[in-house]
Amino acid sequence: MSNEKTYEGSCFCGDVQFTVSGEPAGMGYCHCESCRAWSAAPVNAFTLWPPSAVTITRGADKLGTYNKTRKSSRKWCKSCGGHVLTEHPGWGVTDVYAAAIPGFPYRPGIHVNYQETKLPMKDGLPKMKDMPAEMGGSGITIAE
């Protein structure tokens, strides 16, 4: 038996349900144009998990997939259109949208792609120009 904490989440209508277990590899905000357009918001709150920590528990057949690039597979519910997660195989993580996990204690640690921000946020967190170096970015931080 595992002592890992498990959190339940779902799409907007609940037809697709999932769990995430353990601790995320990272949490933060993405300000890139792609995430803003996909989420229809000025910023996207992400939680990054090892793929093995994410389990679709109901409605896997109702998940649609969109690949704007080979870097990501965005998943949404075909019933309600609610966004659920994005798989990033090149980085070895799955981004489960923080808003889709209502009971999860979201604690962001970073802003990525901050040079593209439309919603400046003064919260004392590091602001990456693009991405951390270990994810293929410049690793450069910029001022709030």
N, C-alpha and C positions, 0 to 999 in steps of 0.2 A: 504494500500500500504506500502511496506517495503522500508526502506532507505538503506538496506544492499547492499553492492557492490557485483556484480556478475561478474564472469570471465568465459569465454568460453574456452574449450579445446577439443582436439580430439586425436585419434590414428594417426599413421603416414600417412595413406591414406585418413582420414577424414570420413570413413564409420561409425565409432563410434564417436559420439559427446556428450559432457557433459557440465554441468555448475557446478561451486562451488560458494557458496554464503556465505557472512559474512566474518568472520576471521578464519583462521586455529587455531587449538588447539596447534600446534607446527610446527616448520620447522627446518630442519637440514640435516646432512649428516650421512648415515649409511655406515660403513666399513666392515660389516660382510660378510663372504664368500657367504652366500646365496643371499644377495642383489647384491653383485658383479657379481656372476654367472648369476643371472636373468637379470641384466641390461647390461651385457657384458661390464662392465666399472670398473675402479679401486675404484669407490665410487658411491653411489646412493644419489641424492638430493631428500628429501622427504618433503611433506606437509601433515600434519595430520588434518583431518576434522571430525566433527561429521557426522555420516552417513546421517543424515537428510539434510545436507548442500550440498550433492553430488547428482546430478540428471543426469541420462542418457537421453539425449534429442533426440538422433537418434541412431539407430543401436544396440539396446539392444540385439536383436536376433543374432547379429554377435559377441557378447562377448563370448570368451572361458574362462574356469576356470581351474586352476591347484592348487591343494592342496598338497604341499610337506609335510606339517604338519597340525595339526588341528588349529594352531595359525593363519593361514592366507589363504586367497583365492585370488590368483593372477589372474588378469583379463587382457586379451589381445584381439586384434581384429583378428578374424578368416580370414579376407580378406588379411591383410598386415602383421600380426604378431606383430604389434606395441603394446607395453605395455601401459596400461591405468591407472590401479589402483590396490591396494591390500586392501582387507577388513581384518581388525583385530578385530573380534568380541569380543575376550577376553579383549581387551583394550578399546572397544567402539569407535574406530576411523577407518577412511578409509584413506589410504595413496594414494594420487593422486600425481603421479610423477611430480616434478616441471617442467621438460622439456615438459610435455604434456599440460601445461597451459601457452602459450606464453606471454600473457599480464599481468600475475600475478607478482606483485612486491615481488619476493622471497627474504626473509631476514633470512638466517639461524641463529639459536641461539645455536646450540649444535652439537657435533659429538658423535655418539653412536657406540659401539663395536670397539672403537679405538685401542684396543689391537691387532686387526686383520688387521690393515691398511696395504695397499700396496702402498699408496700414502700419505705420511706424509704432513700435511697442517699446516702451521704456520699462523694462522689468529686471534689468541687471543680468540677464542671461547672455552668454556669448552670441554674437551675431556674425555668422559666417558669410563672407562675400558670396560664395557658391556652396561647395560641399567640403566636408573634412577631407584631408589628403588621403586617408585610408579608404575613402569611398570614391577616389578619383578626382576630387576637387583640388583647388589651390591650397586649401587649409588657411587662407587669409581671413582674419577677423576684421570687422569694420565697426566703427563707433555707432552707438545708438543714435 
